[in-house]
Amino acid sequence: MSSKRKESQGEHSGRARKKIKLDEARTIPVQTPGPSSNQKRLGGAIDVERFTEARAFEIDAMHKAMKSASASSTQRVWQTLPRHLRRRAASHDVRRVPLRLRDRARQEMNAVKIKAPARLMSKRGKDKRLSRTETFLKRQRDKSWLETHIWHAKRMRMENMWGYRLAVTPTEKAFRPSHRASVHGAILHDASYQSIIQVSGPEKILRNVLDGCCDLQGPGPGAMRYVAGSRTLDTHIYLPGGYPFGLIGPATIFWKSVAKDGSVPDGASKKSGKGKEPAVASSNPDTIPRTVWILTHPAISDQVFQAVKTSASLVLDAARQQAPEGTQIHEIGVEIEDLSGQINAFEIMGPKANQVLKGALSPITNDSREDFRKFWALLTDLQTSGSIPRGTIIGFKVLDPRLKFPPKNAKPSNTPAPTFIQPTAALAQSEIWDESVRDSLKKPRCKKKDIDERRSKNLVPGTPLNPLRQDDRVPVLLIQRSVERGGGSSTDLALHGWTLLFPAGWSMPLLSSLIFTGTRVGGQRERQTQAFEAGVGYFPRDYPLCGTYDAYAGAREAEERARWERTPPAKRANYALLGTRSPWRPDWGVVLGIEAPADAPVVSTQREAGQEMVAQSWLFHGQTVGPLIQRLLPSNSTARPRALANELNDLRRKRLLPPLTQTPVALMQGALVRVRLTPCNRGRPGDLALIYAVGDEEARMWRRAPGKDTESNAPPEFAISPEHIIGYVTTGNFSLSHGEGLAIGAVALTSILRLREQSQR
C-alpha cells in the first residue's frame, strides 16, 4: 500500500523541512557565467566601478547569507531535540544532549558571557562590596524575615504583614489541592511569626493575673486541667477587668509542667530568664515559682504584653494590701518577657500529619518515660489527632533531622491499635523552657557540608547516619491543634493536626524533612481557608470592634477605594444610585443603632430616666452565646437587657471582678454577635455583603421557596432600604466542604432576638 504522503510530490516531514530551510540559509547563491566569460582574459588593470557593478549580485548574496546564517544559529542545541526529549535541565548539562550534538552544546555552554549593563554593576570596590548576609540584613530594616523566607520567596507570593515578610499563597494553582491536603493529607504552615510572652512568678499570683485579662466563659487558665501543664487553653485576651469590653484578640496559654510531688522539673532553682527571679521558697503549692507561655498574634503582641503587665500590677497591689504585717509579700514579683525570635513554630494539619511527624522526627533513645514510649508507638496508627484530648502537650528531644534525610512517612497498619492517650505532666516535660538550652541551639553545630561529607562515606547510599556525641539534640513541644466549631453539628468540618514548637535556628532542617515526603506548604490564604471551611472566625478579619480589625478594615478600604476610582465610571458600580451606605467598610455603629449615618443628623441613641446614655459596642462570642440567646427568648423585650446584664455579672463574679457599670439597655444595644450564613438558593455571598432583615410576608415566601436545585418559581423581589441592614459579612466564599456558598458575619444581638421571634411566628 502506497504512502498517503509522497516525497516526490514535494511533501516532506517537519524535520526534513527544517533541514532544507537550514541548508538554504547557509548557502550563498552565485551568478551563472555568461557565454563570453571564457573568451576574454582578465587584463592587468580593472575598472573598479564596472567590476563592482558586474559583481553586485554576489556581494548582495553574501550579505544576505551572512544575515540569514546568523539568524538561523539562534536556536540552541537542546531546542533542536524532539519534543519528548526536551528537558530544561538539558540546557545546563551537556550529558543530557545526544552524543552527536555534544560538541556544539559545549561550545554554546562556553560562550562569551554578555557584559552586564552599567546600571546593574556595583559601583563599590571589591573591598567595599556587601556580602550576601549583609545584603539580606539591609533588606530587613523595615520588616523581619523568617528563617524559611528564601524557600518561601521562590515559591510563593510575599507581602509585608505585622512587621514581617510573610507568604500569602503559592504561585501555583493550589487552592483546591491545599484544601484536599488539609482534609485527606497533610499541609504545613510556618507560624514562627507568632509571638510568645513568658510570665513567671508564684502560682497563685499567676492565676489571678491571667484570670483578670482572659475570657470569662468556660474554665479559666487557673483550672486544674491546665495548671498541671499537660494541656493548652485557647482563650481571648481582654483589657484587665474589662470583660466583655476591651477585646484584644485570641491567645493560647499553657503552663510549664510540674512533677508529681509538686516541684518544678528541669532545674527550677536555676535562673530561667533575664532579670531577678521571684524570691519564694515555701512548701505551699500556691507559692511555688511557675512559668506560663502566652502564644498570640504578632499584631496584638504589644497590647497583650501591656494587658498582662497591668493585670500583674493590680494583683500585686491587692496582695500587698491584704497581706498581714511582718510578711515578705513585697518581695514577690512577676517577670514578663517577650520570647519573640527565640522559638519557632510549624502548624501541620491533616490526617496524615501523624505519619509525617513519625517519619521526619527521631526521638532520642534514652528517654525513660513510659508515657512517651506509648504515645510514640501509637502515633503510627493514629488516624487523626482529633482522637486524643484537645490541646494535649508532648515534650521530647529529637536528633538532628538531617542525619535521617531523606525521611519516609510511617505506614499505618491495617488493624489500628487503640489510641487512648491521657495527658500527663510527665508527658509534657521538655528542656525547651530553659533559656540556656535554647541559646546553645541557636546555630547548629554541624553544617550541611559536614553532614553531606559524612553521608558520602557510607558504603550503601541513602543509609541514615548514626548520631555522634557532638550532634545536636533538639528539644521540641508537640501540641494537638483542632480547628472546629464548639458544639457544632455533625455536618461541620473539623480539621485536626499538630503545632510543633522548637528553638530558633532549626526551621530549615525541619522544613526540608517535613516536606520531602509530599507534604504541601500553605501561606496565609490557606490558613484562613481552613478556619473558613470549619466555620470558625479568623483573626483579625472576623473580629469586628477590636483595634486590630479597625487597622485591617482601614487598609482594605483604602485598597478597594483606590481600585474603584481607577475603574472608568461606565464600568464601576454607582453606589450613590444604588443607595449603598458604606461600600468599602462596615459601619458597625450604625448597624447597632449607637451612631447616625453619615448623611443623617446626629441624634441620641439611648435615653434612660431623662438622661442621655450612649452605648459602647462590644463583640459577644464564645461558648455561652447560643445557650444564652435561648434563655433570653422567653423573656419580653423589656426584661432581656436585665437578664443579659445578670448573666455577664455572674461570669465576672466567678473571677472576683466587680459588676458592670453600664446600664442594661446600653449593654444590650451595643452587643454584636458572630453568625454563620448559608444561602437558601444558589449563589455565594462575598466579603462585605449586606445582611438584611425581612418582613413576615417575605419570610413566608422564602420558606415556601423551592430547593437549591430548582430555578423556577423563585420568590418575588422585595424593596430593601438601608434601614433594614442588621449586619455585614466579614468572610464569604464558596465552601468546598459544604458544596455551597458559606459566609461568616456579625449581626446585632437585638436583631438576632427579633429574627428568633419571627421564626417562631
Steps between C-alpha positions, in 0.01 A plus 500: 500500500648832397553776752247780512778757499754465219838669505487531120207738526701748706358403840759451773492432871554778751856393566581490127346841442704645785819349355424638153434843648828491692696395186346781299593750769862390490538489118633800307350519149735576210439655162511270196793607273408638160608358161773759460667457835756242367583685179662806657790486735527725808733790427764646721272785613131513587241773529377491859162652422426259213636203703277584796196531276582162341536331845207672669296177511776304681557778754130528578468122527793483742344765729165322499667164572690644794181648642291186454777272633537707818121502549474124455766438766289656780346160568688311768582131478248385757228689308566285193408181687158339453230606742510180702876538563502866601575573865583829664798340668645419157596863453729474805635146463685394183461132586122522454544588131549221240859410421496645148411846638723517807790680330274781390331507842839543671575796274170658595564435870842665475376799305624846594279650769321822419630791700252617760357850450669775693187564707511143633866501591598595852685831524674386817848367495580143585580594858177699546255254349241359741489131566190292438412500870544877530283554194220291650525682832482833321173392336350426843512852638124557498388137536633167620557179307422155625772237484316339208458829312721417201331162454155663506600799284592268212162326506242740643370853478636706787354803678591717796277412797524590867869588476595185306543399139257207481381259232142564389432221253695265269565617146352178365127434479473333838166610649320167463810280546577682824148436626524132407834480680349639821206258481667182367877560516729743680577868456766703682505868591795689647349689797831621645374859472270445800610660826565318827480688830650332808360579844676366811404526864314324785218276386225678691609840372514374141149357528359834607699684233366280218145492638489879491572531126363179344158398371260422782304232312586141578790389721771758551880472482506414871294182461662179619495345152730778373715584805670160488650598163364204304252696283464835327213745536361687198355824633475874429686786662309807627604817673546425873159489663328623184305191390287503284652828373858555392551189283862476383513166319539120529784332687623155602617457859690206649698446820838343552438146624565400859607170651270276706635635829415857400858606425595654171723269291789587274690713748238732642749646744712626213456842355252455217490848356650844500465713808445402858325176585203518740626440849265228625597190687210319661330165498165666429391406146364851445846653551695260277665694214328417173534606136225564245527556125242708312498439124342798321464661159787738411259787435390502865819391677567848641140537620503156665833577665363825640175334613688228690729763652204710618320197639815393689531847652140493621535151648827579680359823643195314632721225648716753681198675649342177625820348637544509878782696652836333526467294181738529207229533242666818368787288373276294273515611140390395153737482204364570152723436200441501124653187344434603139784376281611233746240232420367397159178318419366278220130418460443161334133428427333195348447132581845405367680746724563219750683284247697802372623586848576138580713468185682834525576515874730258683473517881805424708528140617573571867156648577385294799140630519252219453221741399704635212594153376133403483411821320778466243403138432133598450582799275550276195148355515333822613245578228465863607616712790136583573466163675715616793406768756502856371812701571713205612868595543783256429859601574808307385841528338574418137821437312622724224246428219775532238654175623195305382447687174323404279218395736213264429146532627393239753248253360203418725400138540170361377383431855551823694573467869297683767591867503410604855765746623466669837671841532744501792756742639779249443406471132522880457847550650755653264828691523374762255387704802866549601647816348858373520407192294333716236802731480736205447289381205464831316750375241542131413841365583536305176460671167325332212834466325638294786194275512514445124866404531414244767218366284733461200713256699211256543548175309128482422360827361196633685586332830414721801795631695564381853484789749830598656563655836555844350172495304220723629200375694215745444220534762154544348137534612223328306156653565174355371312761292141491376309747284132437573185668622414436862176303524461481122289248316630186336497673159764753606854439383760454774871514415756349735878509510798604706697810593874434522700741720881488480795734568597764248760401242343167402226604259672399177630158620150410622322650198710301254419173675129571555422596139725247325234228507238706316355720776359819351597842632240773540503872566261742664222428251512125565496553876202733470318249276535231766318720752236597243423140403462409868270799560742662747580870514847595376694777668492790426252510211219324691548695825319832457504771767863429604796723426676259265184462291478879462852509358421209266172659386670835440770346280239306307283808456790697353580217257140448387434872464814549291399212274150645461635844414732353235206329330321705230161637611316289243663179631466547877208478739313822569463475876317833523232378260478161670458664839796317656571657834861388554640316196856436618480463877232372739341770716444291811395800707210572264401131495484494880304823509753688713617725215319695234569451126737740331218680317261515801486746789661391825245381756533339839472121487409413857299684762425375845339693785530823302879468456685440175685170503725396208563124476847352456536242224644156581526158335314223683645164399596177666353175629207653691358721225263239355360376835466858624292605199271203562454609863424857395225407253220425753550840663329808365694783335510709818640220720769380259757775571484427872534124438806556278662724760441238770662228287810711438528608864482133608800425280690794645411401856660155452835672426458745792434797271258783589164533319470698180427871523316523165123506503328179377337683208831640378664161550239328283507772234877479440528118472612350169476123438696296246277287275539248219278526192411264213294616198154354445561461127804501279773758522766595746530813715814708472701703747325813629162370382201659672279300737138617491200428718182403312137535596262219586349489151834466324619248758199280424571526127861385553391212723272378220771555238627192307831331576844594376473279190184668372519828313130555433236655725750721678345734760438855383748775577418743781617856539790524743600826668824578687302509826449123473876425526570299816857386432782435256686198364863496608603189300297348218583249229405164353561228756672194354405287801129590493462525124315832521551862588596580858553823689619612842371835617382702797148612593365712783376299799167681501449404135581135576230492768247657263583243232456216750157636592413530133599138434273386783214694345 
